[in-house]
């Protein structure tokens, strides 16, 4: 069943003079959001296990459960955003009210003291993920209205991805800088939490102030689970979500074990984790413009497939890296960095194109729902990564509390579960990318039809 409503018309987006300030503001918002997303997967599980003493299996179960819960909630949030009508637009109210709630959740999660239990982690982690969903979804949906062309979207999401990588660099590099200046009296996790909190408020406020929203036109909205499943089941939409899930799971499984791999398997100091992550992020920042350039000359899905193959090759190389060699591990992470930016940039630009196809076929603008699906797929990859990775570590006999005192067999098992599953997942994602159906030529025809229909609607309005 469908119901009439009003939604944004991408073809009637604000004039180009207003787009650049809005794009810059929206990109800056990605700095604190991504500064939060990486520690949630890499640092928080390890911190709650080794510093706060929660059982590894319990942490994995909580992370998996929270993200599965997100899969249910995120589409509801997206649908609510699509139906929001206010004098400030569809997405600005969500930015304004979501930011304070997320900042509180980050404080409670990152500043936890010894003695907290599983319930504390469950509640604070749920709040943090929900807040991150609200702000990230609003950011992606606003970005989709800043460009309507196939190549224009590559540029828009390249800006967002560059800022997101800058957020990772900030949250990983700042604790290392402070440590070099002397003892701050705070754990690295606490420093990361404060960085996120301090950056969040001005970034979200600037986005709410400067980012334009597209003009509105009458259209029809889908309602109900049947209609939602019909959207998810569309060939292009489902393929993008599956690709995003596989690549997210590939990076997530390795990220969840990165601290253990660097310290126990490669015999480096824990501070080396930040160094190798920075090497990956800097490489990704450098290559994002190149990825956007290639996507404007080749089809987005073809470039995405190439980066998936590259990531799979690099995963295998990790098994053969020499122990105790920071440069070698950093080079391996830089190899992953060549693909990391593309894995985030291209599916988001491709989803905006799939949204055009949906709007042409059904007359329904489901931007919020589509990006909620994309966020859910990435979260599911991260959630399954933590649970599956920690379960795999237990199966090979690796014990986090022993670190380098683990048996040689356990260390070898750690190396295999760190690199092997990622390679397989990247290969699967690459195959789905190469066979993606919505090409540049097909999207050009879709945009021509949409622009003609929108022009006719404006003339008869």
C-alpha positions in Angstrom: 0.0 0.0 0.0 1.3 3.5 -0.7 0.5 6.9 0.8 1.0 10.3 -0.7 3.6 12.6 0.9 6.2 15.1 -0.1 9.9 14.4 -0.6 13.0 16.0 -2.0 13.4 16.4 -5.7 17.2 16.0 -6.5 16.7 17.7 -9.8 15.6 20.8 -8.1 18.6 21.0 -5.8 20.0 24.4 -4.7 22.1 26.3 -7.1 25.8 25.5 -7.5 26.9 28.6 -5.6 25.3 27.3 -2.5 26.6 23.7 -2.9 30.3 24.2 -2.3 29.9 25.8 1.2 27.4 23.1 2.0 29.7 20.3 0.8 32.6 21.6 2.8 30.4 21.9 5.9 28.9 18.4 5.4 32.4 17.0 4.9 33.7 18.4 8.1 30.9 16.6 10.0 32.5 13.4 8.8 35.6 14.0 11.0 34.1 13.3 14.4 31.7 10.7 13.0 34.5 8.6 11.6 36.7 9.4 14.5 34.1 7.5 16.5 33.5 4.6 14.1 37.0 3.2 14.1 37.6 3.1 17.9 34.2 1.4 18.3 35.5 -1.6 16.3 39.2 -1.5 17.0 39.8 0.0 20.4 36.7 -0.4 22.5 36.4 -4.2 22.3 40.1 -4.6 23.3 39.9 -2.0 26.0 36.9 -3.6 27.7 38.6 -7.0 27.5 42.1 -6.2 28.7 41.7 -3.0 30.8 38.1 -3.4 32.2 38.2 -7.2 32.4 35.0 -8.2 30.6 35.1 -11.7 29.1 36.1 -11.8 25.5 33.1 -14.0 24.5 30.7 -11.7 26.3 32.1 -8.6 24.5 31.7 -10.3 21.1 28.1 -11.3 21.9 27.2 -7.8 22.9 28.7 -6.2 19.8 27.0 -8.7 17.6 23.7 -8.3 19.4 23.8 -4.5 19.3 24.5 -4.3 15.6 21.8 -6.8 14.7 19.5 -4.6 16.7 20.7 -1.7 14.5 19.7 -3.6 11.4 16.1 -3.4 12.6 16.2 0.2 13.9 18.2 1.9 11.1 15.6 1.5 8.4 13.0 2.8 10.8 15.1 5.9 11.4 15.6 6.3 7.7 11.8 6.0 7.0 11.2 8.5 9.8 13.6 10.9 8.2 12.0 10.6 4.8 8.6 11.5 6.5 10.0 14.4 8.6 8.5 17.7 7.7 9.6 20.9 9.5 10.5 24.5 8.7 14.2 23.3 9.0 13.8 20.5 6.5 13.9 16.7 6.7 17.3 16.1 8.2 18.4 19.2 10.2 16.2 18.4 13.2 17.9 15.0 13.4 21.3 16.6 13.4 20.4 19.1 16.1 18.8 16.7 18.5 21.0 13.7 17.7 24.4 15.3 18.4 24.0 16.0 22.2 22.7 12.4 22.7 25.6 10.9 20.9 28.1 13.1 22.8 26.7 11.8 26.1 26.9 8.2 24.9 30.5 8.6 23.8 31.4 10.0 27.2 29.9 7.1 29.1 31.3 4.5 26.8 34.9 5.8 26.5 35.3 7.1 30.1 34.1 3.9 31.8 35.9 2.9 35.0 37.0 -0.6 36.1 34.1 -2.5 37.6 31.5 -1.8 34.9 29.7 -4.9 33.7 28.2 -6.3 30.5 24.9 -4.3 31.0 26.8 -1.1 31.1 28.6 -1.9 27.9 25.3 -3.0 26.3 23.5 0.2 27.1 26.3 2.7 26.3 27.2 0.8 23.1 23.6 0.8 21.9 23.2 4.5 22.5 26.5 5.3 20.7 25.6 3.2 17.7 22.1 4.7 17.5 23.4 8.2 17.7 26.0 7.5 15.1 23.3 6.1 12.8 21.2 9.2 13.1 24.0 11.6 12.3 25.6 9.5 9.6 22.3 8.8 7.9 21.4 12.5 7.8 24.9 13.3 6.4 24.6 10.8 3.6 21.1 11.7 2.7 22.0 15.4 2.6 25.0 14.6 0.4 22.8 12.8 -2.2 21.0 16.0 -2.9 24.2 18.0 -3.6 24.7 16.3 -7.0 22.5 14.5 -9.5 25.0 13.3 -12.1 26.9 10.0 -12.2 30.3 11.8 -12.0 29.1 14.6 -9.7 28.3 12.0 -7.0 31.8 10.6 -7.2 33.1 14.0 -6.4 30.7 14.7 -3.5 31.3 11.4 -1.8 35.1 11.8 -2.4 35.0 15.0 -0.3 33.1 13.2 2.4 35.4 10.2 2.4 38.5 12.4 2.6 37.1 14.2 5.7 36.2 10.8 7.2 39.8 9.6 6.8 41.0 12.8 8.3 38.8 12.0 11.3 40.5 8.6 11.7 43.9 10.2 11.4 42.9 12.7 14.1 41.6 10.2 16.6 44.6 7.8 16.1 47.4 10.4 15.8 46.4 12.8 18.7 47.1 10.2 21.5 50.5 9.5 20.0 51.3 13.2 19.9 50.2 13.7 23.5 52.3 10.7 24.6 55.4 12.1 23.0 54.8 15.3 25.0 54.5 13.5 28.3 52.1 11.7 30.6 48.6 13.1 30.3 47.1 10.9 33.0 44.5 9.6 30.6 44.3 6.3 28.7 44.4 6.5 24.9 40.8 5.5 24.8 39.8 8.4 27.0 41.7 10.8 24.9 39.9 9.5 21.8 36.6 10.0 23.5 37.3 13.7 24.4 38.5 14.4 20.8 35.2 13.1 19.4 33.1 15.0 22.0 35.0 18.3 21.4 34.8 18.1 17.6 31.2 16.9 17.4 29.2 20.0 18.5 30.8 22.6 16.1 30.9 20.2 13.2 27.2 19.3 13.4 26.1 22.9 14.1 28.0 24.1 10.9 26.4 21.3 8.8 22.9 22.2 10.1 23.5 25.8 9.3 25.2 25.7 5.9 24.0 22.5 4.1 21.1 23.2 1.7 18.4 20.7 1.2 16.8 19.9 -2.2 13.5 21.5 -3.2 10.3 19.5 -2.5 7.9 17.9 -5.0 4.8 15.8 -4.5 5.4 12.1 -4.8 4.3 8.8 -3.2 5.8 7.0 -0.3 6.0 3.3 0.4 4.8 2.1 3.7 5.0 -1.3 5.4 7.4 -4.2 5.5 6.3 -5.6 2.2 7.1 -2.4 0.3 10.4 -2.1 2.2 11.5 -5.6 1.2 10.6 -4.8 -2.3 13.0 -1.9 -2.2 15.8 -4.0 -0.6 15.2 -6.8 -3.2 15.8 -4.5 -6.2 18.8 -5.8 -8.1 21.1 -2.8 -7.8 20.1 -2.0 -4.2 20.6 -5.5 -2.9 23.9 -5.8 -4.8 25.3 -2.6 -3.3 24.3 -3.7 0.3 25.9 -7.1 -0.2 29.2 -5.6 -1.5 29.2 -3.2 1.4 28.6 -6.0 3.8 31.4 -8.2 2.4 34.0 -5.4 2.3 33.0 -4.2 5.8 33.2 -7.7 7.1 36.6 -8.2 5.4 38.1 -5.1 7.0 36.2 -5.6 10.3 37.5 -9.1 11.0 41.1 -7.8 10.6 40.4 -4.6 12.5 39.0 -6.5 15.5 42.2 -8.5 15.8 44.6 -5.8 14.8 45.9 -5.1 18.3 46.5 -8.8 18.9 48.1 -9.3 15.5 50.5 -6.3 15.8 51.6 -7.1 19.4 51.4 -10.9 19.8 52.0 -12.1 16.2 54.5 -9.4 15.0 56.1 -8.7 18.4 55.6 -4.9 18.3 54.7 -2.5 21.0 51.0 -1.6 21.5 51.8 2.0 20.4 52.6 0.5 16.9 48.9 -0.1 16.4 48.3 3.7 16.0 51.3 4.0 13.7 50.2 1.3 11.3 46.6 2.6 11.3 47.9 6.1 10.5 49.9 4.6 7.6 46.7 3.0 6.3 44.7 6.1 6.6 47.2 8.5 5.1 47.5 6.2 2.1 43.7 6.1 1.8 43.6 9.9 2.0 46.2 10.2 -0.8 44.4 7.7 -3.0 40.8 9.0 -2.6 41.2 11.7 -5.3 42.7 9.0 -7.6 39.7 6.7 -6.9 37.3 9.5 -7.7 39.3 10.3 -10.9 39.2 6.7 -12.0 35.4 6.5 -11.2 34.8 9.5 -13.6 36.6 7.7 -16.4 35.6 4.1 -15.7 32.4 2.8 -14.2 32.3 3.0 -10.4 31.6 -0.7 -9.9 34.6 -1.6 -12.1 36.9 0.5 -10.0 35.4 -1.0 -6.8 36.1 -4.5 -8.1 39.7 -3.7 -8.8 40.2 -2.4 -5.3 38.6 -5.6 -3.9 41.1 -7.7 -5.8 44.0 -5.6 -4.5 42.8 -5.9 -0.9 42.6 -9.7 -1.2 46.2 -9.8 -2.4 47.4 -7.6 0.4 45.6 -9.8 2.9 47.6 -12.9 1.9 50.8 -10.9 2.0 50.2 -10.2 5.8 50.9 -13.9 6.6 54.5 -13.6 5.3 55.5 -10.3 6.9 58.6 -10.6 9.1 58.2 -10.4 12.9 59.4 -7.3 14.8 59.4 -5.1 11.7 57.3 -2.0 12.0 58.1 -0.8 8.5 56.9 -4.1 7.0 53.6 -4.1 8.9 53.1 -0.4 8.0 53.7 -1.2 4.3 51.1 -3.9 4.6 48.6 -1.5 6.1 49.4 1.0 3.4 48.5 -1.7 0.8 45.1 -2.0 2.5 44.9 1.8 2.5 44.9 1.8 -1.3 41.5 0.1 -1.2 40.0 1.4 2.1 38.9 4.8 0.7 37.2 3.2 -2.3 35.3 0.7 -0.1 33.6 3.7 1.6 33.3 6.2 -1.2 32.0 4.2 -4.2 29.1 2.2 -2.6 27.6 5.4 -1.3 27.8 7.1 -4.6 26.4 4.0 -6.3 23.5 4.0 -3.8 22.5 7.5 -4.9 22.4 6.3 -8.5 20.2 3.3 -7.4 17.9 5.8 -5.7 17.4 7.5 -9.1 16.4 4.2 -10.6 14.0 3.6 -7.8 12.4 7.0 -8.1 12.0 6.6 -11.9 10.3 3.2 -11.5 8.1 3.9 -8.5 7.8 7.7 -8.2 9.1 7.3 -4.6 12.1 9.0 -3.1 13.5 6.7 -0.4 16.8 8.3 0.2 16.7 7.8 3.9 15.7 4.2 3.7 18.4 3.4 1.1 21.2 4.9 3.1 19.9 3.3 6.3 20.2 0.0 4.5 23.8 0.8 3.6 24.7 1.9 7.1 23.1 -1.3 8.4 25.1 -3.5 6.1 28.4 -1.9 7.2 27.4 -2.2 10.8 26.4 -5.8 10.4 29.8 -6.5 8.8 31.5 -4.9 11.9 29.3 -6.7 14.3 29.8 -10.1 12.8 33.5 -9.3 12.5 33.9 -8.8 16.3 31.9 -11.9 17.2 33.3 -14.2 14.5 36.9 -13.0 15.0 36.8 -13.5 18.8 35.2 -16.9 18.3 37.9 -17.8 15.8 40.6 -16.7 18.2 39.1 -18.9 20.9 39.0 -21.8 18.5 42.7 -21.5 17.7 43.6 -21.2 21.4 44.7 -17.6 21.4 44.3 -15.9 24.8 44.4 -12.1 24.8 45.6 -11.9 28.4 48.8 -13.9 27.6 49.7 -11.8 24.5 53.2 -13.0 23.4 53.1 -15.8 26.0 50.6 -17.7 23.8 51.8 -20.9 22.3 53.4 -20.9 18.8 50.4 -22.7 17.5 48.0 -20.1 18.9 50.1 -17.3 17.4 50.1 -19.0 14.0 46.3 -19.5 14.3 46.0 -15.7 15.0 47.9 -14.9 11.8 45.7 -17.2 9.7 42.4 -15.9 11.1 43.7 -12.3 10.8 44.5 -12.6 7.0 42.6 -15.6 5.5 38.9 -14.7 6.0 39.5 -11.1 4.8 41.0 -12.3 1.5 38.0 -14.5 0.8 35.5 -11.8 1.6 37.3 -9.2 -0.5 37.3 -11.7 -3.5 33.6 -12.2 -3.1 33.0 -8.5 -2.9 35.1 -7.9 -6.0 33.1 -10.5 -8.0 29.8 -8.8 -7.0 31.3 -5.4 -8.0 32.4 -6.5 -11.5 28.9 -8.0 -12.2 27.0 -4.9 -10.9 24.1 -4.1 -13.3 23.7 -0.3 -13.1 26.3 1.1 -15.5 27.2 4.7 -16.4 25.2 4.5 -19.6 22.1 3.1 -17.9 22.2 5.8 -15.2 22.5 8.5 -17.9 19.3 7.3 -19.5 17.6 7.2 -16.0 18.7 10.8 -15.3 17.4 12.0 -18.7 14.0 10.5 -18.0 13.9 11.8 -14.5 14.8 15.4 -15.5 12.2 15.4 -18.2 9.5 14.1 -15.8 10.5 16.6 -13.1 10.5 19.5 -15.7 7.0 18.5 -16.8 5.8 18.3 -13.2 7.1 21.8 -12.5 5.4 23.2 -15.6 2.0 21.7 -14.7 2.3 22.6 -11.0 
